[in-house]
Amino acid sequence: MSDQPVSDKAVTHQPTTYAEAGVDIDAADEAIRRFIPHVRSTFRPEVLTDIGGFGSMVAIPKGYDEPVLVSGTDGVGTKALVADACQKWDTIGIDLIAMCVDDIVTQGAEPLFFLDIITTGKVDPDRIEQLVSGMAEGCRQAGCSLTGGEIAEHPDAMEPHEWDIGGFVVGVVERDRIVDGTRISAGDVVMGIASPGIRCNGYSLARRVLMSEPSMVHKPAWPGADVTIGDEMLRPSVIYAPAVLELIDAVEVHGLAHVTGGGLASNLERVLPSDVDVLVDRAAWPVPPIFDEIARRGGVEMAEMERVFNLGIGMVAVVGPESVDTALSVLEDAGHAPFVIGSVVDGGGNVRFEAP
């Protein structure tokens, strides 16, 4: 056997490029060029770096004596498949921001900045611009900055049309204003803030019931509806964070729960002390008709609906009875529809629904 190296002359093929391997740097650069104006439109005064660095730097706002940083991360689940079915990607970024900022505001945190990651089989500058423009709109609504992110092109691992988004947010709260549920006690009042759409909860079940065929996205969402299934399922999530921060400034809030990743009961139980229960009056708020349609068409029992979906309540606040009127007024003035949905009683850390 010869020990001589193989001659370069034996290599007859042309040099392979990154683009031929499935990663298009030029397309990624074009996507970035398009979305930079959207991103810069979200910058708060505390942002110290521009787009393009290896890390984003954000100063803690002035006025905090003992600031505590609060972080959260999330995605949009299979709602992304609805966006694909409708070929509409300009609102789902709002959902991503909502899922993250409305988690950290439950501890009283003001959202400061957000970073995202878009993973795809092939970079499509048009789709990525729509995704980022939605995130920018969500950040403007939430009052936080979109300071950076990542576009990851994964050929072979994903099909060219496949994509997903995720991200995380960092916020800040004064240590002595942290909301953690420990002040919840018997006699408190439970308030719910309306969610007119499904948010990002339970989309695997909702899609199976409502979208067994892709063309169904163009059909009415329910008998007599003036919106299609696709439009209803892509309804952007309400962002509650600014209104919740106003509420915390106005009254003493004993506990907060973001109704996501499951139903009202399981999320509210996450913040309840072990010595109380919550009694929820199911007749206290109007349930959006899309949920009735899911139950009807899918034969989904009420117990399962309560376990999977928010049924029209996206955020819960627990306050003392003396604060109810002020709380209702603050939330209404902020553009939301609040309802008194239950009460806190002695118990064992559970949520119980009272049938209408």
C-alpha positions in Angstrom: 0.0 0.0 0.0 1.4 3.4 -1.0 2.0 6.0 1.8 1.8 8.9 -0.6 -1.0 11.3 -0.1 -3.8 11.5 -2.7 -2.9 14.2 -5.3 -5.2 17.2 -5.6 -5.3 16.4 -9.3 -7.4 13.4 -8.4 -10.2 15.7 -7.2 -12.4 16.4 -10.2 -15.6 17.9 -8.7 -16.2 21.6 -8.2 -15.7 23.0 -4.6 -18.9 22.5 -2.6 -20.6 25.6 -1.1 -22.6 26.2 2.0 -25.6 27.0 -0.1 -25.3 23.7 -1.9 -25.3 22.0 1.5 -28.6 23.8 2.3 -27.6 26.9 4.2 -28.2 30.2 2.3 -26.2 33.0 4.0 -27.4 35.5 1.5 -31.1 34.7 2.2 -30.4 35.1 6.0 -28.7 38.4 5.4 -31.7 39.6 3.4 -34.1 38.5 6.1 -32.1 40.5 8.7 -32.0 43.5 6.5 -35.7 43.5 6.2 -36.6 43.1 9.9 -34.0 45.5 11.4 -36.5 48.5 11.2 -39.2 46.4 13.0 -36.7 45.5 15.7 -35.3 49.0 16.3 -38.9 50.3 16.7 -39.1 48.4 20.0 -36.0 49.8 21.7 -36.5 51.2 25.2 -34.0 53.9 26.5 -32.2 51.2 28.5 -31.0 49.3 25.3 -27.3 49.9 25.0 -26.5 47.8 21.8 -27.7 47.7 18.3 -28.6 44.8 16.1 -25.7 42.6 15.0 -23.6 42.2 18.1 -22.8 38.9 19.8 -24.9 39.8 22.8 -27.5 42.5 23.8 -26.9 44.8 26.7 -29.8 46.4 28.5 -29.5 48.6 31.6 -31.8 48.1 34.5 -34.2 51.1 34.6 -33.6 53.8 37.1 -35.8 54.0 40.2 -35.3 50.5 41.6 -33.9 50.2 45.1 -33.5 46.4 45.1 -34.2 45.1 41.6 -34.9 41.4 41.0 -34.6 40.0 37.5 -37.3 37.7 36.3 -37.0 35.5 33.2 -39.3 33.3 31.2 -39.2 31.3 28.0 -41.9 29.8 25.7 -43.0 29.0 22.2 -46.3 29.0 20.3 -46.9 25.3 20.0 -48.8 23.8 17.1 -50.5 27.2 16.4 -47.6 27.5 14.0 -49.2 24.8 11.8 -52.4 27.0 11.6 -50.2 29.9 10.3 -48.8 27.6 7.7 -52.3 26.4 6.7 -53.4 30.0 6.2 -50.1 31.1 4.7 -50.2 34.0 7.2 -47.3 34.6 9.6 -47.6 38.2 10.6 -49.5 37.8 13.9 -48.0 34.6 15.5 -45.1 36.6 16.7 -47.5 38.5 18.9 -48.5 35.2 20.5 -44.8 34.4 21.2 -44.4 37.7 23.1 -47.7 37.2 25.0 -46.7 33.8 26.2 -43.5 35.0 27.7 -44.3 38.5 29.1 -47.6 37.4 30.6 -45.8 34.6 32.5 -43.3 36.9 34.2 -45.8 39.7 34.9 -47.6 37.2 37.3 -44.6 37.8 39.7 -45.0 41.6 39.2 -42.2 41.9 36.7 -42.0 44.7 34.1 -40.8 43.1 30.9 -37.5 44.8 29.7 -36.2 42.9 26.7 -36.9 39.8 24.5 -34.7 37.5 22.4 -36.1 35.0 19.9 -34.9 32.0 17.8 -36.4 31.1 14.5 -35.4 27.6 13.3 -36.2 26.5 9.8 -35.3 24.0 7.1 -34.8 26.8 4.6 -34.7 30.6 5.1 -37.6 32.4 3.5 -37.0 36.1 4.0 -40.7 36.9 3.4 -41.9 34.6 6.2 -39.1 35.6 8.6 -39.9 39.3 8.1 -43.6 38.5 8.9 -42.6 36.6 12.0 -40.3 39.3 13.3 -42.8 42.1 12.5 -45.3 40.3 14.7 -42.8 40.0 17.5 -42.0 43.7 17.2 -45.7 44.5 17.4 -46.0 42.3 20.5 -43.1 44.0 22.1 -44.5 47.4 21.4 -47.8 46.3 23.0 -45.9 44.9 26.0 -43.5 47.8 26.4 -40.4 45.7 26.1 -37.5 45.7 23.6 -36.7 43.1 21.0 -33.0 43.2 21.3 -31.7 40.2 19.4 -32.3 36.7 18.2 -31.1 33.9 16.0 -32.0 32.5 12.6 -31.0 28.9 12.4 -31.2 27.1 9.1 -31.3 23.3 9.6 -31.3 21.5 6.2 -31.8 17.7 6.5 -33.0 18.1 10.1 -36.1 19.9 8.9 -38.0 20.1 5.6 -37.5 23.3 3.7 -41.0 24.6 4.6 -40.8 23.7 8.3 -40.0 26.3 10.9 -40.5 27.0 14.6 -40.1 30.0 16.9 -39.3 30.4 20.5 -37.9 33.0 22.8 -37.3 34.4 26.2 -37.9 37.6 28.1 -36.2 39.3 31.0 -38.1 41.6 33.3 -37.5 43.4 36.6 -39.4 43.8 39.8 -38.7 45.6 43.1 -38.0 42.8 45.7 -40.7 44.1 48.1 -43.3 44.2 45.3 -42.9 40.5 44.1 -46.3 38.8 43.7 -46.0 35.1 44.7 -49.4 34.1 45.9 -48.4 33.8 49.6 -50.8 36.6 50.6 -53.9 34.8 49.1 -56.3 34.0 52.0 -59.9 32.9 52.5 -62.3 35.8 51.7 -60.3 37.0 48.7 -62.0 37.6 45.4 -60.9 36.0 42.1 -61.0 38.1 39.0 -60.6 36.9 35.4 -59.6 39.0 32.4 -61.2 37.9 29.2 -59.4 36.2 26.4 -61.4 36.5 23.2 -59.5 33.7 21.4 -57.9 30.4 22.1 -54.5 32.0 22.8 -51.9 29.2 22.4 -53.7 26.6 24.6 -54.7 23.2 23.3 -54.1 23.6 19.6 -53.3 20.0 19.1 -56.8 19.1 20.2 -58.4 22.1 18.5 -56.7 21.4 15.2 -57.8 17.7 15.3 -61.4 18.7 15.8 -61.6 21.8 13.5 -58.9 21.2 10.9 -59.1 17.5 9.9 -58.6 18.8 6.3 -56.4 21.8 5.4 -59.2 23.4 3.4 -61.4 23.7 6.5 -59.5 26.8 7.5 -61.7 28.7 5.0 -65.0 27.4 6.5 -67.0 29.4 9.1 -65.6 29.0 12.6 -69.1 28.0 13.9 -72.6 28.1 12.3 -73.4 31.7 11.4 -69.9 33.0 12.2 -68.5 36.0 10.3 -65.0 34.7 10.7 -63.3 31.6 9.3 -61.8 28.8 11.3 -58.4 30.0 10.2 -59.0 33.6 11.2 -60.4 32.5 14.6 -57.5 30.1 15.3 -55.0 32.7 14.4 -56.6 35.4 16.5 -53.5 37.0 18.3 -53.2 36.5 22.0 -54.1 39.4 24.2 -51.1 40.9 26.0 -52.0 41.5 29.6 -48.7 42.7 31.1 -49.2 46.5 30.9 -52.7 46.3 32.4 -51.5 44.0 35.1 -48.7 46.3 36.1 -51.2 49.2 36.3 -53.4 46.9 38.5 -50.4 46.2 40.8 -49.8 50.0 41.1 -53.5 50.6 42.0 -54.3 47.9 44.5 -52.7 45.2 46.5 -52.7 42.1 44.3 -52.3 38.9 46.3 -51.8 36.5 43.4 -51.7 36.2 39.6 -52.0 33.3 37.2 -51.5 33.3 33.5 -53.8 30.7 31.9 -51.6 29.0 29.4 -50.3 25.5 28.8 -53.5 24.1 30.3 -56.8 25.2 31.8 -57.7 27.7 34.4 -57.6 25.3 37.3 -54.2 23.9 36.8 -52.6 27.3 36.3 -54.4 29.0 39.3 -53.4 26.1 41.5 -49.7 26.9 40.8 -50.0 30.1 42.9 -52.4 28.9 45.6 -51.2 28.4 49.2 -51.9 24.9 50.5 -54.6 26.0 53.0 -57.1 27.5 50.6 -59.3 26.5 47.7 -60.8 28.6 44.9 -64.5 28.2 43.9 -65.0 29.2 40.3 -68.4 30.2 39.0 -68.5 29.0 35.3 -71.5 31.2 34.6 -69.6 34.4 35.6 -68.2 35.2 32.2 -69.2 34.6 28.5 -67.4 31.6 26.9 -66.3 32.4 23.4 -68.3 30.4 20.8 -65.2 28.7 19.4 -65.0 26.6 22.6 -68.6 25.5 22.3 -67.8 24.5 18.7 -64.8 22.4 19.7 -66.8 20.6 22.3 -69.8 20.1 20.0 -67.9 18.9 16.9 -65.3 16.9 18.8 -67.6 15.4 21.5 -65.2 16.8 24.1 -66.5 16.5 27.6 -66.7 19.6 29.8 -64.1 18.2 32.3 -61.6 17.8 29.4 -62.4 21.3 28.0 -61.7 22.8 31.4 -58.4 20.9 31.7 -57.1 21.9 28.2 -58.5 25.3 27.3 -58.8 28.7 29.1 -62.5 28.9 28.1 -62.2 32.7 27.7 -60.1 33.7 30.7 -56.5 34.4 29.9 -55.3 36.0 33.2 -56.4 35.7 36.8 -55.9 38.2 39.6 -56.7 37.5 43.3 -57.4 40.6 45.4 -59.0 41.5 48.7 -62.8 42.3 48.6 -62.1 46.0 49.3 -60.1 46.3 46.1 -62.6 44.8 43.6 -64.2 48.0 42.4 -60.9 49.7 41.8 -59.5 46.7 40.1 -62.4 46.4 37.7 -62.1 50.0 36.9 -58.4 49.9 36.2 -58.7 46.9 33.9 -61.6 48.3 32.0 -59.8 51.6 31.5 -56.9 49.6 30.1 -59.2 48.1 27.5 -59.9 44.7 29.0 -63.0 42.9 30.0 -62.7 41.8 33.7 -65.1 39.6 35.6 -65.4 38.5 39.2 -65.2 34.7 38.6 -64.8 33.2 42.0 -63.9 33.3 45.7 -61.2 32.0 48.0 -62.2 29.6 50.8 -60.5 27.4 53.3 -59.3 24.3 51.7 -56.3 22.3 50.4 -54.8 24.2 47.4 -57.4 23.2 44.8 -59.6 24.9 42.3 -63.2 23.7 42.0 -65.8 24.7 39.4 -69.3 25.4 40.3 -71.7 24.3 37.6 -73.9 27.1 36.1 
